Amino acid sequence: MIESSTAVPAALAVTAASSAPAAPAAKPDDLGQDAFLQLLVAQLRYQDPLNPASSTEFLAQTAQFTMVETLEEMASTNAELLSANRMLGASSLVGREVTYYDDAVGEVSGTVSGARFDAAGAVLTIGDVQVPMARVTAIGAATGTPPQV
């Protein structure tokens, strides 16, 4: 934990625990790696020379910083793996018979001829219709030879 000694401004008396791993879209009030390092430098600059921070506290703060960096890297890697897994799942449906729900018609069946990916996720091409993967209600056997990509 970063603790202020005597003359540290109130804005700099922040705990390292508040610098949790940043989500992909970090909020403006979240502390990142740069802010953590700036706080650490400010703490060292404004510490009481007669009562300096112990080396144990400094090492603990450095370990916390390293752990935050590692967690951010793991979160990024997990997001990439999830995206790749979703792409693989959608592409494996090409050439297969699926049933999906259409608001106007109800349940409709067709063969998947392609898949694309956008911000909303996987979208399957079934005939002339673009169907979000979330609308698929059943998956059947492959029909014939899958189309060549």
VENHU-V225410 format. One record per residue. RES is the residue in one small letter. PSI is psi as a letter, one per 20 degrees, with the letter a starting at -180 (* if undefined). Layout:
# VENHU-V225410
res = [RES;RES]
psi = [PSI;PSI]
This chain:
# VENHU-V225410
res = [m;i;e;s;s;t;a;v;p;a;a;l;a;v;t;a;a;s;s;a;p;a;a;p;a;a;k;p;d;d;l;g;q;d;a;f;l;q;l;l;v;a;q;l;r;y;q;d;p;l;n;p;a;s;s;t;e;f;l;a;q;t;a;q;f;t;m;v;e;t;l;e;e;m;a;s;t;n;a;e;l;l;s;a;n;r;m;l;g;a;s;s;l;v;g;r;e;v;t;y;y;d;d;a;v;g;e;v;s;g;t;v;s;g;a;r;f;d;a;a;g;a;v;l;t;i;g;d;v;q;v;p;m;a;r;v;t;a;i;g;a;a;t;g;t;p;p;q;v]
psi = [p;p;q;q;e;g;j;p;q;h;h;i;m;q;q;h;h;i;m;r;p;p;r;h;n;q;q;h;i;q;p;a;g;g;h;g;h;g;g;g;g;h;g;h;g;j;q;o;h;i;m;r;q;q;h;g;g;g;h;g;g;g;g;g;g;g;g;g;g;g;h;g;g;g;g;g;g;h;g;g;g;g;g;h;g;g;g;g;g;g;h;i;i;p;i;q;p;q;p;r;p;p;h;h;h;b;p;q;q;r;p;p;i;r;q;r;p;a;h;i;b;p;p;q;o;o;c;j;p;o;p;q;h;i;i;p;h;q;p;a;r;q;o;b;p;q;q;p;*]
